[in-house]
Amino acid sequence: MLKLVKHLRPFIWSIAAISVLLFAQAMSDLSLPSYMSRIINIGIQQNGIETAVPQAIRIGELGKLKSFMTDSESKQVTTDYILLDKQSLSPDAYSKYVKSYPALATTPLYKLDTSDKTSITQLDIIFSKYLPVLAITERGGTPAQLSSVSENQLKLATIAYISAEYKAIGMNVGGIQTSYMLRIGLLMLLLTLAAAVCSIAVGYLSARIAAGLGRDLRRKLFVRVESFSNTEFDKFSTASLITRTTNDITQIQMLMVMLFRMAFYAPILGIGGIIRVLGEDRSMLWIIAAAVGLMVTMIISLFSIALPRFTLIQSLMDRLNLITREMLSGLMVIRAFNTQRHEEEKFDAANTDLTRINLFVNRISVFMMPAMMLVMNAAMLLIVWVGSHQVDAASMQVGDMMAFMQYAVLIISSFMMLSFMFMMVPRASVSAVRISEVLDTEPVINDPKAPQKFTADLKGVVEFKNVSFRYPGAEEDVLRDITFTAKPGQTTAFIGSTGSGKSTLVNLIPRFYDVTEGQVLVDGVNVREVTQHDLRDKISYVPQKAMLFSGSIKSNIKYADENATDEDIARYAGTAQALDFITTSEHGFSTRVSQGGANLSGGQRQRLSIARALAKRPEIYIFDDSLSALDFKTDAALRKALRQETGGATVLIVTQRISTVMGAEQIVVLDDGRTVGTGSHKELMESCKVYYELAMSQMSREELGS
């Protein structure tokens, strides 16, 4: 997976924005349990009274409290409170305060006269110390009894005293409670909306990053595969490359969408939840620790079991794609030999293997979620059990227990998210490795760092100097010590028995493979010392298996030259002897061509491939057994037309037909990878036994002119 991190560089700002949004969402979600606790503890149990600092207090009650205070504490209270009585207030002010504090009509009051947080904190400490003392002494108790009372009981006693004092003053205690709950509720609503907005924004950005990464990886894979030589294609099967470009990248995209939304969010939520719990009440922290430990153990165990299977899944998918591709490509052969049942059994075996492994992995995934839910629900029950006893003992408030439950849910949920990611990451990791294998594979055929340029002195001269070639991994050379020169304006033909190395030889010219020993020169320059683009710009190549692209006949011919006119296209098609079937079709040059030219015959595909090669107007033509599907009459007419069309270009023809090579200026006879004869037809009939035997096996002496 780490190898693909560099491909996320274009999205660095989006990832940074996601990190900020996820942090904001986590902080919003983590704040909600605390506010819920405040609604229960303060809003409901304390009637909305937040601190031990009374907003207003009767003069007599404050006097009682001051009797317990030190001089500095009494001075602090006197400084932060203002006396309200009829004599010191103006009539308007008095009328206003009486409405808020009806008891002012009968007794003077002290009203809080500061909003400074530091002063409020100091006052809270003072009143929290002495209000319980006043409350217990008024009930006939002694201050010494406070030592046996819990902190929560003292706090509740303080709030009860203030609430009673507010009622005695005539203040609207219900209004205070309602105002507090509305304020906290509105704040919770805003936090929820903020978290929702962050979640939507993260989803949007994650989808864009995943789609962009998939697009970039597909493009890079396509470009890399385009640069592969035949050596690399021998390493990666076509089915595997298709799977890597489609299914494997889809796995990465799915992971990216979930990675930012879960893998980034879960640690922030989990760690933040633990920090919040540590700041609240640690008495039940062991419950969360036990639940998390159990979940981590489950995740690690399942991860170790599932990872090897994910690697196997992708390999089995390659195999299934390969079988499917072979079946579709060779459907006519399968039907001809009545082997449909055999192919079905092959497909079923591969399909069953893939299904079996997928079922195993899915069963693990299915088991994990209920197990996680069981752990979470068990933790919730344990929290309720332990917490209810602490509430009963007045060592914990109900709101604190509820908040702890919410934090436990968030913390455990974060690990559930991670467990879900652990099921996705292994498969995506396998896909990432497979993608990296292609991207990290350097083609064995590369352009030189300081490429040479072709000179204008020579055009179309192809020269082999003591060339030997061995396929990668092979033990023996396929070609040995090949030497010849092909000149412009001449046709050089290569003939020999099947497997003699004819096609391999011509594949060395455009550098589909590189020679093992010796040199291949084009226009006097070693093909290894020029760029592949410059080299192949001089060459038109017609392969053994004619390959056409989906589109029209016209688009296939123009593939070599986008600027070719309709007249040029018609001329090339005429030279290739393709006009007969083009003009007789309903749509002419606009006739649709299916993928690979499957809707055309072998001869039609070959002729269109030749027309496409002619449209390039190169210096060198390579025809690799590209006339094999033509009848002798069409073959002869095509060779005659080609000689006129190619003009002064160098023509290289690979064939097994003697009739095709008889008119060539130079014939190279290959046998078991060696040159056993070079010359004209007449010369070889007299001097080359291999050529003579090939000729006599195909034609009579009269036809051969001997």
N, C-alpha and C positions, 0 to 999 in steps of 0.2 A: 504493500500500500504506500509506503514511504516514497517509492520511486515515482509515484504519480503526483506527489505533492507539488513538484516543480511545475506541473501543468496547471496548477491553480493560481499561478502568479498573476494572470490577467484579472483575476477576480478578488485581489487582495483587499480592495476598498469595500467591496460588498461583504466580504467575510468579516472585516473590522466592524462594519455597520451591524451585521448579525450579532457579533459578540456584545456590542453595546445594547442592542435591543433585547437580547436574551438576559443580560444582567438586569436590565430594567424590569423585564417581565418577572424574573425570579424574585427581585426585591419586592415587587408588588404582591406576588403570591405569598411570600414569606411574611409580609406585614399583615395579611388578613387574619390569621389565627390570633395574633396579638390584639387586634382591634375587636375581634369577636370576644376574647377574654375580657376586655374592658367593658363591652356592652353588658356581659353577664355580671361581672364583679362590681363594676361602678354603676352602670346604668340601671341594673335591676336590684342588686343586693344593697347598693349604697345610695339609691335614689338619685343618681347622677352627681353625687358629691365626690369630687376627685381627690381633695386633700383634707388634712386636718385643720386647715386655716379657714375659720368662719368668714363668710362675706359680711355678716353683721352679727353683733352679739350685744345682749343687754348689759348695761353698765354694772349691774350687780354681779352678774355671772363673770364678767371680765375681772372684777375686783376679787372674786373668790380665786380665780386662776392666778392672779398676780401674787396672791398670798403664798403660793408655792414656788414662785419664780425667784431667781436671783435678781439683783439690781440691774445687771446688764441685760438680762432677758426681758425684764419689765420695761426697761428703757427702749429696747428694740420694738416691743409691742406697741408702746405709746407712740413711737415715731411713725409706725406704719399704719396706725388707725386714726381716724378723725371722729371727734365727738359730735353727735347729732342731738340737739335739743331745741325746744321752742324758742329759747332766749337767744341762742347763737345763730339761728337761721333766719333768713328773710322770709316773709310770708309766702312768697312763691316757691322758694326752695323747701320750706317746711311742708307746704301742701303737696309738693311732688314726692318727697320722701315718705310722707304718711301713707300715700297710696301704695308704695312698695313695701313699707314696713309699718303696718297698722298699729303695732305696739308702741310706736313712737309717741302716740297721742297720750300715753299714760306714763311712760318711763323713757329716760334718755337711752340712746344706743351708741355703740361704737361701730363705725363702718370701715372696712378695709380701704386704705387710701394709697395703694401702691400696686403697680403691675410689673415691677422689676422681678425677674425670675430668681435672682440671687436672694432677694429679700423674702420672696415667697417660700423659697427652700428653707431659709433660716427659721421663718415663722412656723413652717410645717414641723420642723424638728422640735421646736419649743412646745407647740400645742399637742403634738403626738406624745410628748413626755408627760404633760400635766393634765390633759383632758381625761385620760383614764383614771388618774388619781382623784380628780374632782368627782367623776362619775361613781367610783366605788365608795368614796367617803359619804356622798349624799345618800347611798343606799345603806349606810351604817357600817361599812367595812373599814379596813385599815389599809394604808399604802403597802404594808408588808405582804398582803395577799396577792399583789401584782406579780410577784416572782413565780407563782405557780400557774400563771395564765399565759397561754401561747401568744405569739406575736399577732397571729390572725385574729384571735379573740380580742386583743387590745385594740386592733385596728377597727374591728366591728363595733366595739364599745365606743370608740371615738366618733365614728360616723353616726351611730345611734344618738349620741349626745348632741351632735351638731344638728341632725335632723329634727330632734325634739326642740332644740333652741329655735330653729327656723319656724317651726309650727307655732311656738310660743310668741314669736315676733309677728306672726301672721303672714309670713312669706309663702309663695306658691311653690311648695315642694314638688308637686306633680309637674309643674311647668319646668322646673329645673331638670327633672328627670327626662321629660320629653325633649327638651332642648338639647341635652347631652346626647341622647340616643339618636336624634335626627342628625346631629353634627357628625357623630362617628359613623352612622349609617351612610350618610352622603359621602364621606371620605372613603369608606369601603367600596361604594359604588363607583367612585372615580378611579380607584385603584384597579377594580375589576375591568373597567372599560380600557384603562391604560394597558393592562396585561393582554386584553383581547386585541387591541391595536398592534401591540408589539408582536403577538403571535401571528397575526395576519401578515404583517410586514416581513417577519422571518420566513414564513411559508412562501411568500412571493419571491424573496431574494434567493432562498434555497432552491426553488424550482428553476429560477433563471441561471444560477450557478451550475446546477446539475445538467440542465439542457445545454448550456454553453460548453461545459467540460466534455459532455458526450459528443457535441458537434466538433470540438477541437481534436478530441482523440480519434474520432472517425476519419477526420481529414488527415491527421498525422499518420494514421495507419495506412490510409489509402496512398498517400505520397510515399511512405516508406516501402510499401509493397510494389509501387511503380518502379522504385529504384532497384528492386531485387533482380539479381541475375538468376539464371536457371539453377545455379547451385543452391540459392536460398529457397527456391520453389521446391527443390528436391527435399529440403529439410522440413518445410511446412506444407502440409497437404492443403489443397484448395478448400476442402470442407472445413478444415480447422481455421483457416484464415477468415472464412465467412462467419464462423461461430464467434471468433474473437472480435470481429468488427460489429457484430450484431448483439448476440446474447451476452457476451462478456461486458461490453460497454453498457448495456442495459442494466446489468448488475451494479456497475459502478454508479450509474445515474440514480438508481433506487437508493443506494447507500448514501449518496451525497444529500439527497432530499431529507433522509432521516437523520443523517449524521449531525447536521447543524441544528435540527429541531430537537434531537434527543441527546446525542452524545455530548454536545456542548452544554445543553441546558441541564441535564441530569446532575453533573458534578457541581454546578453552581447551586442548584436547588438542594442537593444533599448536604454539601458543606455548609451552606447558609443555614439550613434547618438545624444542623448540629450546633452551630454557633448560637442560634437563637435559643435552643433548648438549654445550652450551658448558661445562658444569661437569664433564664427563667427559673426552672426548678430541676435540679439534677437527681432528685430522689428516685425517679423511674427511668433514668438514662440507660440503666443496665438492660431494660426490656428492648430498647431500640438496638443496643449493641448486640444482643443475642440474635435478634431477627436479622440484622444486617450480616452478621457472621455466618448464619445458616444460609442466607441467600448467596453470599459470595462463594461458599463451598459448593453449592449447587451449580452456580454459573461455571466455575472452574472445571468441575467434573463433566458437565455436559459439553463444554467447549473442547475438552481433550478428546471426547468421544466423537464429536461432530466434525472437527476440522479435517481429518483424513478423508471422510466421506465427501466433503465438498470438492476436494481435488479430483476424486474419482468421478463425481457427477459431470464435471466439465469434459473429462476424457471420454466418458460414455456418450455425452452429447456430440462430441466430434465424430465418434464412431457411428452414431445414428445418422448424422448428417451425411457422412461418407456413403453409407449404404443407400440412403435415399437418393443421393445425387447419382450414384452408379445405376440405380434402378431406373431413374427417370431418363438418364442419358442412353441407357442400353435397352430401352423398353422393347424396341422392335426385335432385337436379338433374343431377348427373354421369351417373347411370344413365339418367335420362330422355332425355338428349341423346347417350347412347352415347359419352361422351368419356373413358371409363376409360383408354384407351390414351394419350391426351394427358396426363392427370393422372399416369399412371405415368412418362411421359417427363420431366415436370416434376420429379417426386420423384426419379427416377434421376439427373437432372442435378445437383440440389442435393446429393443423397447422395454422388454421385461426387466432386463438388468438395470436400466435407467429408472424405471418405475420403482423397483425394489429399493434402490438406494434413496430415492426421493421419499418414499414412504417411511423409511427408517429415520431420515432426518426430520421429516414432518412430525413423526410420533414424538421425537424428542422435544420439538418445539411445542407441540400440543401439551405434553406433560409439564413443561416448564411453567406456563402461565397459571394453571390451577394450583401448582405447588407454591408459586409466589403468592397467589391470593390466599392460600391457606395460611402461610406464614404471616401475612399482613393481618388477616382477621384474628388469628390467634394472638398476635401482639395487641390488637385493639381490645380483645376480651381481657387480657392480662392488665392492660392499662386501666380499664374500667374497674376491674376487681381491686387492684392495689389503690387506685385513686379514690374510689368510693370510701375505702376504709380511712384514708388520710383526710378526706372531706368530713367524715363522721367524727374524726378526732380533732377537727378544726385546725389541722396543720397544713391544709391546702384549701384554696377556694375552688368552687365549682368551675368558674371561668378558666382557672389555671389548668385544671384537669382537661377541660375541653380543648384548650389551646395546645396542650401537650399531645392530645390525640391527633389534632390536625397536623402538628409538626411531624409526628410519627408517620402519618399517612404520606406526607410530602417526602420525607427521607426514604421510606421504604419504596414509594413510587419511583423515586429517582433511580434506585437500584433495579427496579423492574424494567425501567426504560433501558438501563445499561444491559440487562440480561437480554432484552429484545435485540439490542445492537450486537451483542455477542453472537447471536444467531445469524445476523446479516453479515457481519464483518468477515467471518471465515470464508464464506462463499465469494464475497466481493474481493477478498484478498487473493484468492486463487485466480479470479478473473484479472485482477491487477497484475499478477505475476505473468499471466499468459499474454496480456497486452504489452507488458514491458519486454517480454522476450522478443516480440516482433520489433518494437521500437528500438531496442538495444542491439538488434542484429545489424551489424555493419556489412553492407554488400562487399563481396570479395572483389567485385569489379568497380573501381572508383576512378574518377577523373584525376589526372595528375595535378599536383599543386602548381606547377608552372607549365601549363599546356602549350604545345607547339601549334602553329597554324599551317594549314595546307598551302602550298605554293601554287602559283598559276602555271608553272612549267609543265606539270603533269596533270592529267584529268582522267580518272577512271582506271589507272594501272593498279592491279592487285598482284602482290607477289608474296609467295610463301617461301621462307628460307629455313630449311631443315626443321620443320614444325613437327613436334610430338605433342600428344595430348592424352591426359588420363583424367577420368571423372573423379571427383572428390571421394575419397574412401576406397577407390578401386585399387587392385593390386597390379594390374597390367595396363599398358598404354592402349588406347583405342586407335590412335593414329601414330605412325612412326616415320620420322624423317621424310616429311612431305615437302617437295620443292617444285614449284612451277611459277609461271608468270602469265597472268591474263591481261590482254591489252585492249584498249578502246577500239571499237569498230569490229571486234571479233567476238565470236561465241565460244566460250570454253565450257565443255560438257564434262560431267563426272558420272561415270557408270561403273557398275560393279554389282556383285551379288548382294542379297539382303544381309545387313549387318557389317558391311565392309567399311563403313564410316563416312559415307558420302554426305549425309545431312549434318553430321557432327563437324565435318570439314568446313562447310559453308557457314555454319553457325559461329565459327571463329572470326569471320570477317567483320560482322557488326558487333563483335564482343558480347555475344550471348554467353560465351565462355571465354576464358583466357587460356592461351597456350601454356603447356607445361614446359616445353623447351622450344627454342627457335624464335622466329619473328614472323608476324604477319604485317606486311607493308601495304598501305594504300596511298597512291601518289607519292611513293618514296618515303613516307613517314610511318613509323611504327604506330600501330593503332592504339597502343598503350600510352602514347605520348601526346594524344589529342583528346579533346573532350568527347564524350559519347554523343553529345548533341551534334557536334560538327561532323563526326564520323558518319552517323546514321542519316545526316542530312544529305549525304552523297549517295545513299543506298535506297533502293526500293526492294522490298522483301515479300515474296509470296510463299507462305509456309506450306508444308505437306497437307495439313488439314486446313482447308479454306475457312477463314473466320470472318463472318459478317456481323454487323451490329444492328440492333433493332432500329428501325427507321424506314427509309425508302431506298429504292435502288439508286436514286440520284444522290441522296445523302451519303450512301456508302462509297460511291465513286468520288464524291467531293471530299471525302475524309482525308485524302492526301493533299488536296489543294482547294481551300475554301473559295478561292477566286476563280475557279474554273467556270467557263461559260457553258451554256447549254450546248453550243456547237462543239466545244471541246469534249464535253461528256459524251455526246453522241459519237464523236470520232474514236474516243478511247474504247467505248463499248463495241463499236464496229471492228476495231482492230482485235479486240478480245473475242470476236465471234459471238457476241452476246445480243446483238440487235434482233436476231430472229425471234427469241422468246420474249424480249422486252416489248417490241412493237406489236406482237400478237396478243399481249395481255391487255386487259381492259383499261388499266390506268397508266400504262407505259412506264416512264421513268418514275412516276409517283407510286408505283406498286409497293405496298408495304412489305417489309422484310422483318420476319420475326426474329427473336433472339437467336443468334448463332446461324441465322439463315435456314432455320429448320423447315421452312415452308418452300424451300427450293431444292432441286436435285443437286447431287454432288458436282456434276459437270457445270451446272449453272452457277454454283457458288465459286467454283474455280475460275470461271471466266470473269465473273464480277471482281474477284480478287485481283486478277491480272489487269482488268480495266482500272482498278484503284491504283495499282502499282504504276501504270503508265501515266496516270494523272500527276504523279509527283515529278516527272521529267528529270530523273536523277542521272548521275554519271555511271552508276553501277546497278544492274538488275540481277537479283538472285531469285531463281525459280527452283524451289526445293520440291521436286517431283510434283509440280503443280499442274501437270497435264495428264495425270494418270487416269482421271475420270472421263477423258474425252475420247471419242471414237477416232479412228485413224484419219478419216477424211477431215474432221474438224481440227485435229491435231496438225495436219499438214497445212491447212489454210491458216491456222493461227500462227504457226512458225513463220510462214511466208509474210504475213502481215506484220508480225513482230520485227522481223529483220528490217522492214521499211520504216517502222515507227521508231525503233530504238536508235537508228542512225549510227552516230559515232560513239554510243555508250558501250560499256563493257557488259556483256551478258554472260551470266553463270547459270548453267542448267544442271540440276540433279535429276537423273532419270534412270529407269531400267529398260527403256525402249531403245532399241538400236535405231529404229526409224527416226527417232527424235534427234539423235546425235550425229547421224550420217553427214549432215551438212555443216557441222561445226568445224571451225578452223582449227580448234585444238580439243582433243579428247584426252581426259585423264582417267586411266583405268585403275580402280582400287581393288585390292584383294586382301582381306584380313588386316586392314588398316595401313597397308603399304601401297606405294605407287609401283605398279607392275608394267605400266606402259603409258607413254605420252606421245601424241601425234595426231595425224588426221585419220580418217576412217580407212583410207587405202593403206596407209603406213602400218596401222595397227593390225589390219587383217593379215599382214605379212609377217609382222614382228612380235605380236602379243598373243600368246596362246589363250589367255583368259578371255580377251576380247573376241577372239575368233570363235571360241566355244559359245559365248553369249550370243554372238551374231548368228551363228548357225542354228542355235536352239530356237530362234525367233523368226528367221527369214530364210528363204531359199537362196542358192547361189546367184540365180538370175536377179532376184530383188536386191541382193547385196552388190551386184555389179562386178562379181568376181568369177 
